[in-house]
Amino acid sequence: MSWMYLIVAGLFECSWAIGLKYTEGFTRLVPTVFTVLAMIVSFGFLSLAMKTIPVGTAYAVWTGIGAVGVVVMGMVLFGESHDLVRVFCVLLIVTGIVGLKAVSS
């Protein structure tokens, strides 16, 4: 169950990171409220995951999910570059996440 918590935490990390773009420096109320709530949920699930997953593994996977998710969402929502080198680098992050999961007890 801890790995599910960690995945949920990572997805909410993507949400709040993308939400920051929409807050326009915390000047827009609705995106700001959404972003802060997503932060709270993300940290809450990360905390639950860390009860059984080692802190280094949990944090690396959480940030990895967030990084990959935000890069992909940036491509989709904001038209950011999706050139081959950038996609390859994202795949390296995914490989690292899978590797950490594989070697965790």
C-alpha atoms as an extended CHARMM CRD file, in Angstrom:
* protein
*
       105  EXT
         1         1  MET       CA              0.0000000000        0.0000000000        0.0000000000  PROA      1               0.0000000000
         2         2  SER       CA              2.9200000000        2.3560000000        0.6630000000  PROA      2               0.0000000000
         3         3  TRP       CA              3.8900000000        2.3500000000       -2.9990000000  PROA      3               0.0000000000
         4         4  MET       CA              0.3360000000        3.3460000000       -3.9350000000  PROA      4               0.0000000000
         5         5  TYR       CA              0.5570000000        6.1910000000       -1.4290000000  PROA      5               0.0000000000
         6         6  LEU       CA              3.8280000000        7.2460000000       -3.0230000000  PROA      6               0.0000000000
         7         7  ILE       CA              2.3480000000        7.2100000000       -6.5250000000  PROA      7               0.0000000000
         8         8  VAL       CA             -0.6140000000        9.3120000000       -5.3640000000  PROA      8               0.0000000000
         9         9  ALA       CA              1.8050000000       11.7030000000       -3.6440000000  PROA      9               0.0000000000
        10        10  GLY       CA              3.7870000000       12.0240000000       -6.8720000000  PROA      10              0.0000000000
        11        11  LEU       CA              0.6650000000       12.7100000000       -8.9250000000  PROA      11              0.0000000000
        12        12  PHE       CA             -0.3900000000       15.4360000000       -6.5200000000  PROA      12              0.0000000000
        13        13  GLU       CA              3.1210000000       16.8470000000       -6.7250000000  PROA      13              0.0000000000
        14        14  CYS       CA              2.5570000000       17.2100000000      -10.4750000000  PROA      14              0.0000000000
        15        15  SER       CA             -0.7440000000       18.9350000000       -9.7350000000  PROA      15              0.0000000000
        16        16  TRP       CA              0.7090000000       21.5300000000       -7.4150000000  PROA      16              0.0000000000
        17        17  ALA       CA              3.7380000000       22.1830000000       -9.5930000000  PROA      17              0.0000000000
        18        18  ILE       CA              1.5290000000       22.8310000000      -12.6210000000  PROA      18              0.0000000000
        19        19  GLY       CA             -0.8590000000       24.7470000000      -10.3630000000  PROA      19              0.0000000000
        20        20  LEU       CA              1.9330000000       27.1680000000       -9.4990000000  PROA      20              0.0000000000
        21        21  LYS       CA              1.9790000000       28.2770000000      -13.1290000000  PROA      21              0.0000000000
        22        22  TYR       CA             -1.7200000000       29.1130000000      -12.9590000000  PROA      22              0.0000000000
        23        23  THR       CA             -1.5190000000       31.0260000000       -9.6560000000  PROA      23              0.0000000000
        24        24  GLU       CA              0.4280000000       33.8190000000      -11.3740000000  PROA      24              0.0000000000
        25        25  GLY       CA              2.5100000000       34.4590000000       -8.2790000000  PROA      25              0.0000000000
        26        26  PHE       CA             -0.3310000000       33.5410000000       -5.9050000000  PROA      26              0.0000000000
        27        27  THR       CA             -2.4400000000       36.4200000000       -7.2330000000  PROA      27              0.0000000000
        28        28  ARG       CA             -5.3230000000       34.2390000000       -8.4620000000  PROA      28              0.0000000000
        29        29  LEU       CA             -7.4860000000       32.8000000000       -5.6760000000  PROA      29              0.0000000000
        30        30  VAL       CA             -8.8990000000       29.5930000000       -7.1640000000  PROA      30              0.0000000000
        31        31  PRO       CA             -5.6240000000       28.2570000000       -8.6000000000  PROA      31              0.0000000000
        32        32  THR       CA             -3.8490000000       29.2480000000       -5.3780000000  PROA      32              0.0000000000
        33        33  VAL       CA             -6.3410000000       27.3200000000       -3.2030000000  PROA      33              0.0000000000
        34        34  PHE       CA             -6.1060000000       24.2950000000       -5.5160000000  PROA      34              0.0000000000
        35        35  THR       CA             -2.3050000000       24.4350000000       -5.4660000000  PROA      35              0.0000000000
        36        36  VAL       CA             -2.0580000000       24.6770000000       -1.6770000000  PROA      36              0.0000000000
        37        37  LEU       CA             -4.5340000000       21.8020000000       -1.2300000000  PROA      37              0.0000000000
        38        38  ALA       CA             -2.5750000000       19.6880000000       -3.7020000000  PROA      38              0.0000000000
        39        39  MET       CA              0.6130000000       20.4250000000       -1.7380000000  PROA      39              0.0000000000
        40        40  ILE       CA             -1.0130000000       19.3020000000        1.5070000000  PROA      40              0.0000000000
        41        41  VAL       CA             -2.3510000000       16.0970000000       -0.0560000000  PROA      41              0.0000000000
        42        42  SER       CA              0.9880000000       15.3640000000       -1.7240000000  PROA      42              0.0000000000
        43        43  PHE       CA              2.9660000000       15.8110000000        1.4910000000  PROA      43              0.0000000000
        44        44  GLY       CA              0.3800000000       13.7990000000        3.4320000000  PROA      44              0.0000000000
        45        45  PHE       CA              0.6290000000       10.8050000000        1.1200000000  PROA      45              0.0000000000
        46        46  LEU       CA              4.4140000000       11.1090000000        1.0070000000  PROA      46              0.0000000000
        47        47  SER       CA              4.4460000000       10.9760000000        4.7860000000  PROA      47              0.0000000000
        48        48  LEU       CA              2.3010000000        7.8360000000        4.7890000000  PROA      48              0.0000000000
        49        49  ALA       CA              4.5640000000        6.1890000000        2.2200000000  PROA      49              0.0000000000
        50        50  MET       CA              7.6550000000        6.9610000000        4.2860000000  PROA      50              0.0000000000
        51        51  LYS       CA              6.3450000000        4.8500000000        7.1450000000  PROA      51              0.0000000000
        52        52  THR       CA              7.6650000000        1.7730000000        5.3460000000  PROA      52              0.0000000000
        53        53  ILE       CA              9.6610000000        2.9720000000        2.3190000000  PROA      53              0.0000000000
        54        54  PRO       CA             13.1920000000        4.2600000000        3.0360000000  PROA      54              0.0000000000
        55        55  VAL       CA             13.3360000000        8.0560000000        3.0030000000  PROA      55              0.0000000000
        56        56  GLY       CA             15.9100000000        8.2820000000        0.2080000000  PROA      56              0.0000000000
        57        57  THR       CA             13.9460000000        5.9600000000       -2.0400000000  PROA      57              0.0000000000
        58        58  ALA       CA             10.5970000000        7.5830000000       -1.2670000000  PROA      58              0.0000000000
        59        59  TYR       CA             11.8700000000       11.0970000000       -1.8610000000  PROA      59              0.0000000000
        60        60  ALA       CA             13.6750000000       10.1910000000       -5.0770000000  PROA      60              0.0000000000
        61        61  VAL       CA             10.6400000000        8.3900000000       -6.4810000000  PROA      61              0.0000000000
        62        62  TRP       CA              8.2900000000       11.2180000000       -5.3950000000  PROA      62              0.0000000000
        63        63  THR       CA             10.3990000000       13.8690000000       -7.0750000000  PROA      63              0.0000000000
        64        64  GLY       CA             10.9350000000       11.6270000000      -10.0990000000  PROA      64              0.0000000000
        65        65  ILE       CA              7.2090000000       11.1260000000      -10.6070000000  PROA      65              0.0000000000
        66        66  GLY       CA              6.7380000000       14.8540000000      -10.1780000000  PROA      66              0.0000000000
        67        67  ALA       CA              9.5260000000       15.7580000000      -12.5870000000  PROA      67              0.0000000000
        68        68  VAL       CA              8.3490000000       13.3940000000      -15.3050000000  PROA      68              0.0000000000
        69        69  GLY       CA              4.7190000000       14.3900000000      -14.8550000000  PROA      69              0.0000000000
        70        70  VAL       CA              5.4610000000       18.0990000000      -14.9670000000  PROA      70              0.0000000000
        71        71  VAL       CA              7.6710000000       17.7670000000      -18.0520000000  PROA      71              0.0000000000
        72        72  VAL       CA              4.9580000000       15.8030000000      -19.8670000000  PROA      72              0.0000000000
        73        73  MET       CA              2.2100000000       18.2040000000      -18.7530000000  PROA      73              0.0000000000
        74        74  GLY       CA              4.3760000000       21.1360000000      -19.8140000000  PROA      74              0.0000000000
        75        75  MET       CA              4.5840000000       19.6090000000      -23.2630000000  PROA      75              0.0000000000
        76        76  VAL       CA              0.8400000000       19.0060000000      -23.4130000000  PROA      76              0.0000000000
        77        77  LEU       CA             -0.5050000000       22.1610000000      -21.7400000000  PROA      77              0.0000000000
        78        78  PHE       CA              2.0980000000       24.7730000000      -22.5700000000  PROA      78              0.0000000000
        79        79  GLY       CA              3.5800000000       23.5530000000      -25.8480000000  PROA      79              0.0000000000
        80        80  GLU       CA              7.0340000000       23.0340000000      -24.3660000000  PROA      80              0.0000000000
        81        81  SER       CA              9.6650000000       21.3110000000      -26.4620000000  PROA      81              0.0000000000
        82        82  HSD       CA              9.3310000000       17.5640000000      -26.9550000000  PROA      82              0.0000000000
        83        83  ASP       CA             12.4860000000       16.9420000000      -28.9220000000  PROA      83              0.0000000000
        84        84  LEU       CA             14.1740000000       13.5570000000      -28.8520000000  PROA      84              0.0000000000
        85        85  VAL       CA             16.9130000000       14.4870000000      -26.3580000000  PROA      85              0.0000000000
        86        86  ARG       CA             14.3790000000       15.8230000000      -23.8760000000  PROA      86              0.0000000000
        87        87  VAL       CA             12.2080000000       12.6940000000      -24.1710000000  PROA      87              0.0000000000
        88        88  PHE       CA             15.3130000000       10.5220000000      -23.7360000000  PROA      88              0.0000000000
        89        89  CYS       CA             16.2040000000       12.3800000000      -20.5360000000  PROA      89              0.0000000000
        90        90  VAL       CA             12.6800000000       11.8330000000      -19.1950000000  PROA      90              0.0000000000
        91        91  LEU       CA             13.0490000000        8.1300000000      -19.9580000000  PROA      91              0.0000000000
        92        92  LEU       CA             16.2800000000        8.1040000000      -17.9370000000  PROA      92              0.0000000000
        93        93  ILE       CA             14.3540000000        9.4770000000      -14.9500000000  PROA      93              0.0000000000
        94        94  VAL       CA             11.6820000000        6.7960000000      -15.4020000000  PROA      94              0.0000000000
        95        95  THR       CA             14.4190000000        4.1470000000      -15.5580000000  PROA      95              0.0000000000
        96        96  GLY       CA             15.8100000000        5.4490000000      -12.2690000000  PROA      96              0.0000000000
        97        97  ILE       CA             12.3810000000        5.3160000000      -10.6220000000  PROA      97              0.0000000000
        98        98  VAL       CA             11.8110000000        1.7430000000      -11.8140000000  PROA      98              0.0000000000
        99        99  GLY       CA             15.3120000000        0.7970000000      -10.6610000000  PROA      99              0.0000000000
       100       100  LEU       CA             14.7300000000        2.1950000000       -7.1730000000  PROA      100             0.0000000000
       101       101  LYS       CA             11.4510000000        0.2950000000       -6.9220000000  PROA      101             0.0000000000
       102       102  ALA       CA             13.1630000000       -2.8940000000       -8.0770000000  PROA      102             0.0000000000
       103       103  VAL       CA             15.9140000000       -2.7540000000       -5.4600000000  PROA      103             0.0000000000
       104       104  SER       CA             13.7160000000       -1.6220000000       -2.5390000000  PROA      104             0.0000000000
       105       105  SER       CA             12.6880000000       -4.1940000000       -0.0030000000  PROA      105             0.0000000000
